């Protein structure tokens, strides 16, 4: 079969994003014996024309769409990104009669409602490297694939469960050739790398577990370092570990850093750190392996607000980790997420003052918290009457503590300070 995979995301928000998920699925489709073409709409000026040209060139039997984001999480002026994604589905319909399958992180959170909105034929939850080739095999045999866990067909409920890989090393690694038109020398390009999946931390607002599961599954350090080495040979020099928490488990992060350093790749990379359980040994290893930047999503500088978010650290932990990184010349990007349960204007001001005291290299303040289905925050929002129990939350809804409702102008000023 011939498969056209389309990475739908065109949002740069913080930086241009290479479609790692789509590339990994494309590699799995190739390994299953199918022809695959990957179209990255981030690199195309006019999506409909690009889709038409790709369809004309490869005549796909199946079209797969990867949905990365549903919205931009901006409470002040939210952008609903499934509307342009729906236009992509319509462009595919106009160009081809091939069945359209959607997946990706953004789709997985909302599954049935997202499929209905987009107007595609089939939706898949779970890890695309497993479920998409399995679906293709059934389509090739003339079957519907309705026995697959997490599968959703138009007009039907989502099948229970989802396919998750026990051993991530068994999944194929995408080749740089699957990222057509990407110049390794682009000034703002950071190539995404994923070394582990899953998160058991249960932060009150977070959707990661609904996408990747709660159990942390890790690729072997030599496999990840080998992927970096292969990309470095092709001219790529800057990488971004997209793992939700790079330093958990800490012993794995240490082993990975040591393996990268051992290969002497002369690359630089950035990551996301959970500001807890970072030892001096790990900070040294990160610097030695080429880490130049770490995002610290500490979200608040107030103990009570952090407890309400179910964080396992306090402000003192954040300061210690920040100081460790600064001492080793690693850039620190701080993030505050204000307005959650228990937040007051006093706690917001405390958090902003705390963040400034860290002398960070950058600080982003987000006002209002996007509510995702199945999270403790969603339950709180229902209890407080902010959302109804039957709201599927596909359209962005935000939580803002009642005490802050009349403080939007002041909050906006703090966010820009």
C-alpha positions in Angstrom: 0.0 0.0 0.0 1.0 3.6 -0.5 0.5 5.9 2.5 0.5 9.7 2.6 1.3 11.0 6.1 0.6 14.6 6.7 2.0 16.5 9.7 -0.8 19.1 10.1 0.9 21.4 12.6 1.9 24.8 11.2 2.2 26.6 14.6 5.6 27.8 15.6 4.5 29.3 19.0 8.0 29.0 20.6 10.1 27.6 17.8 9.6 25.7 14.5 8.8 22.0 15.3 9.9 19.1 13.2 7.2 16.4 13.1 8.8 13.7 15.3 5.7 11.7 15.8 4.9 11.6 12.1 8.4 10.6 11.2 8.4 7.8 13.7 5.1 6.5 12.4 6.4 6.8 8.8 9.4 4.7 9.8 7.1 2.0 11.2 4.9 2.1 8.1 8.1 1.6 6.0 9.2 -1.3 8.2 5.8 -2.9 7.7 6.5 -3.0 3.9 4.4 -0.1 2.7 5.4 2.9 0.6 5.2 6.2 2.6 5.4 9.9 1.7 5.7 12.4 4.6 4.3 15.9 3.9 5.2 18.5 6.5 2.7 21.4 6.2 5.1 23.6 8.4 7.2 23.9 5.3 4.4 24.6 2.8 3.0 28.0 2.0 -0.5 26.8 0.9 -1.7 23.5 2.4 -4.4 22.7 -0.1 -2.0 23.0 -3.1 0.7 21.0 -1.3 -1.8 18.2 -0.5 -3.1 18.1 -4.1 0.5 17.9 -5.5 1.4 15.1 -3.0 -1.7 13.1 -3.8 -1.1 13.5 -7.6 2.5 12.3 -7.1 1.9 9.2 -4.9 -1.8 8.2 -5.4 -2.2 7.1 -1.8 -4.3 4.2 -0.6 -4.6 5.7 2.8 -4.0 9.2 4.1 -2.9 9.7 7.8 -3.0 13.0 9.6 -1.0 13.8 12.7 -2.7 16.3 15.0 -0.2 17.8 17.4 -2.2 20.6 19.1 -5.9 21.3 19.5 -5.4 25.0 20.6 -2.7 27.4 21.7 -3.6 27.4 25.4 -4.0 31.2 25.4 -6.9 32.2 27.6 -6.9 35.8 26.5 -7.2 35.1 22.8 -7.5 31.3 22.2 -6.9 29.9 18.8 -8.8 26.7 18.0 -6.3 24.8 15.8 -8.7 22.0 14.8 -10.4 24.5 12.4 -7.4 24.7 10.1 -6.9 20.9 10.6 -10.5 20.4 9.4 -9.6 22.3 6.2 -6.8 19.9 5.7 -9.3 17.0 5.9 -11.5 18.8 3.3 -8.5 19.3 1.0 -7.7 15.6 1.3 -11.3 14.7 0.4 -11.2 17.0 -2.6 -7.9 15.4 -3.9 -8.4 11.7 -3.1 -11.0 9.1 -2.2 -8.5 7.3 0.1 -9.7 6.8 3.7 -8.4 9.4 6.2 -7.0 8.3 9.5 -6.2 10.8 12.3 -3.9 10.4 15.3 -1.3 12.2 17.3 -1.1 13.7 20.7 -3.8 16.3 20.2 -6.2 13.9 18.8 -5.5 11.3 21.5 -6.7 13.6 24.3 -10.1 14.1 22.7 -10.5 11.0 20.4 -14.2 10.7 19.5 -15.2 14.4 19.7 -12.1 15.3 17.6 -12.8 12.7 15.0 -16.4 14.0 14.7 -15.3 17.6 14.4 -12.6 16.9 11.8 -14.9 14.7 9.6 -12.2 12.0 9.1 -13.0 8.3 8.7 -10.9 6.7 11.5 -9.1 7.9 14.6 -6.4 6.0 16.5 -5.3 6.4 20.1 -2.1 4.9 21.4 1.3 4.7 19.9 1.1 5.2 16.1 4.1 3.1 15.4 2.0 0.1 16.6 -1.6 0.9 15.9 -1.3 2.5 12.4 0.6 -0.4 10.8 -1.9 -2.8 12.4 -4.7 -0.8 10.9 -3.1 -0.8 7.5 -2.8 -4.6 7.6 -6.5 -4.9 8.2 -7.4 -2.4 5.5 -5.2 -4.3 3.1 -7.2 -7.5 3.9 -10.5 -5.6 3.4 -11.3 -5.5 7.1 -12.4 -2.5 9.2 -9.9 -2.8 12.0 -12.6 -2.3 14.7 -11.0 -4.9 16.9 -8.0 -2.6 17.6 -7.8 -1.0 21.0 -8.4 2.7 21.0 -9.7 2.7 17.4 -12.6 5.1 16.6 -14.7 5.0 13.5 -17.0 7.8 12.4 -20.3 7.5 14.2 -19.1 4.8 16.6 -17.8 4.9 20.2 -14.0 4.8 20.8 -12.8 1.2 21.4 -11.5 0.6 24.9 -7.8 0.5 25.6 -4.9 1.5 23.5 -1.7 0.0 22.2 1.5 1.0 24.0 4.9 -0.5 23.5 6.5 -2.2 26.4 10.0 -1.9 24.9 10.6 1.4 23.1 13.8 0.0 21.6 11.6 -2.2 19.4 10.1 0.8 17.7 11.9 2.1 14.5 14.0 5.2 14.5 13.1 7.8 11.9 15.8 8.6 9.3 16.6 12.2 8.5 15.4 11.5 5.0 11.9 11.4 6.3 12.1 15.1 7.1 12.2 16.5 3.5 13.2 20.1 2.9 14.8 20.6 6.4 18.0 22.6 6.4 20.3 21.5 9.3 21.8 25.0 9.3 18.6 26.8 10.2 19.3 29.2 13.0 16.2 28.4 15.1 16.1 24.6 14.4 16.2 22.2 17.3 15.7 18.6 16.2 13.3 16.8 18.6 14.5 13.6 20.3 12.4 11.4 22.6 14.1 9.1 25.1 11.2 8.0 27.2 7.4 8.1 27.4 4.8 8.1 30.2 4.5 10.1 33.4 3.2 9.0 36.8 3.4 12.4 38.5 -0.3 13.3 38.2 0.0 17.0 38.1 -3.6 18.3 38.5 -3.9 19.9 35.1 -1.7 17.7 32.9 -2.8 15.6 29.9 0.5 13.7 29.4 -0.7 10.5 31.1 -3.7 10.4 28.8 -1.4 10.5 25.8 1.6 8.3 26.9 0.3 6.4 29.9 1.4 6.6 33.5 4.3 4.1 33.4 7.7 5.5 32.4 9.1 3.5 29.5 12.7 4.2 28.4 14.8 3.7 25.3 18.2 2.3 26.0 20.8 5.1 26.4 23.0 3.7 23.6 20.0 3.6 21.3 19.2 7.3 22.0 22.8 8.3 21.7 23.1 6.4 18.5 20.2 8.3 17.0 21.9 11.6 18.0 25.1 10.3 16.3 23.3 9.4 13.1 21.7 12.8 12.9 24.9 14.6 13.7 26.6 12.8 10.8 23.9 14.4 8.6 24.8 17.9 9.8 22.3 18.4 12.6 23.9 19.9 15.7 21.1 21.1 18.0 18.6 18.9 19.7 15.6 19.2 21.9 14.7 16.4 24.3 10.9 16.5 24.3 10.5 14.1 27.2 8.1 15.5 29.7 10.7 15.3 32.5 14.2 14.7 31.4 15.5 14.0 34.9 13.1 11.2 35.8 14.2 8.6 36.5 17.4 10.3 37.6 19.6 7.2 37.2 18.4 6.9 33.6 19.1 10.5 32.8 22.6 10.2 34.3 23.3 7.1 32.2 22.0 8.8 29.0 24.2 11.9 29.6 27.3 9.7 30.1 26.6 7.8 26.9 26.2 11.0 24.9 29.4 12.4 26.4 31.3 9.2 25.7 30.6 9.5 21.9 32.0 13.0 21.8 29.3 14.1 19.3 30.0 17.9 19.6 26.3 18.6 19.8 24.2 20.9 22.0 20.8 20.2 23.4 18.0 21.5 25.6 15.5 19.7 27.8 12.6 20.0 30.2 13.5 19.5 33.9 11.2 18.6 36.8 12.8 20.9 39.5 13.3 18.1 42.0 15.9 15.3 42.4 18.6 16.9 40.3 22.0 16.1 41.9 25.3 17.9 41.3 26.4 14.7 39.6 23.5 14.8 37.1 24.0 18.6 36.5 27.7 18.0 35.8 26.8 15.1 33.4 24.3 17.2 31.6 26.8 20.0 31.0 29.5 17.5 29.9 27.1 15.9 27.4 26.2 19.3 25.7 23.2 20.6 27.6 23.0 24.3 27.1 19.4 25.1 28.1 16.7 23.7 30.5 13.1 24.6 30.8 12.0 24.8 34.5 8.2 24.4 34.6 7.9 25.2 38.3 4.5 26.9 37.7 4.4 28.7 41.1 6.5 30.0 43.9 3.8 29.5 46.5 3.8 26.3 48.6 0.0 26.1 48.8 -0.6 26.5 45.1 2.1 23.9 44.3 0.4 21.4 46.7 -2.9 22.1 44.9 -1.2 21.3 41.6 0.1 18.0 43.2 3.7 19.1 42.7 6.3 17.1 44.5 8.7 20.0 45.1 8.7 23.4 46.8 10.3 26.8 46.0 13.5 25.7 47.8 13.9 22.8 45.4 13.4 25.1 42.4 16.0 27.5 43.7 18.5 24.7 44.3 18.1 23.3 40.8 18.2 26.7 39.2 21.5 27.5 41.0 23.0 24.1 40.0 22.3 24.9 36.3 23.5 28.5 36.5 26.8 27.4 38.0 27.4 25.2 35.0 26.4 27.8 32.4 23.2 26.1 31.4 20.5 28.6 30.3 17.3 28.5 32.5 13.9 29.2 31.1 11.2 29.6 33.7 7.5 29.1 33.4 4.7 30.2 35.7 1.1 29.0 35.4 -1.1 31.2 37.4 -4.8 31.1 38.3 -5.3 27.6 39.5 -7.3 26.4 42.5 -6.3 28.3 45.7 -4.6 31.1 43.7 -4.9 34.7 45.0 -3.4 37.9 43.9 -1.0 37.7 46.8 0.2 34.2 45.7 0.6 35.4 42.1 2.7 38.3 43.2 4.7 36.0 45.5 5.3 33.7 42.5 6.5 36.5 40.2 8.8 37.9 42.8 10.2 34.4 43.4 10.8 33.8 39.7 12.6 37.2 39.4 14.8 36.3 42.4 16.1 33.3 40.5 17.7 35.6 37.9 16.4 33.4 35.1 17.5 33.8 31.5 13.8 34.0 30.4 10.4 33.8 32.1 7.0 33.1 30.6 3.9 33.8 32.7 0.7 32.1 31.5 -2.6 33.3 33.0 -5.4 30.7 33.2 -5.0 26.9 32.9 -6.4 25.0 30.0 -8.8 22.3 31.3 -8.3 18.8 29.9 -10.7 15.9 30.2 -10.1 13.4 32.9 -7.9 15.6 35.0 -8.4 16.6 38.7 -8.6 20.2 37.5 -11.6 19.2 35.3 -13.3 17.6 38.3 -12.7 20.8 40.3 -14.1 22.9 37.4 -17.3 20.8 37.3 -17.7 21.1 41.1 -17.3 24.9 40.9 -19.7 25.2 38.0 -17.1 26.5 35.6 -17.8 23.7 33.1 -20.7 21.2 32.8 -20.2 17.5 33.4 -21.0 16.7 29.8 -18.5 19.3 28.3 -16.1 17.3 26.1 -13.6 20.3 26.4 -12.7 20.1 22.7 -13.1 23.8 22.5 -10.6 25.4 24.9 -12.0 26.1 28.3 -9.9 27.7 31.1 -9.7 27.6 34.8 -9.1 31.0 36.6 -9.5 31.2 40.4 -12.6 33.2 41.3 -10.5 35.7 43.3 -8.7 36.6 40.1 -11.7 37.1 37.9 -11.7 40.9 38.3 -7.9 41.2 38.1 -7.3 40.4 34.4 -5.7 43.7 33.6 -3.4 43.5 36.6 -2.5 39.9 35.7 -1.8 40.9 32.2 0.7 43.5 33.4 2.4 40.9 35.6 2.6 38.4 32.7 4.4 41.0 30.6 6.7 42.3 33.3 
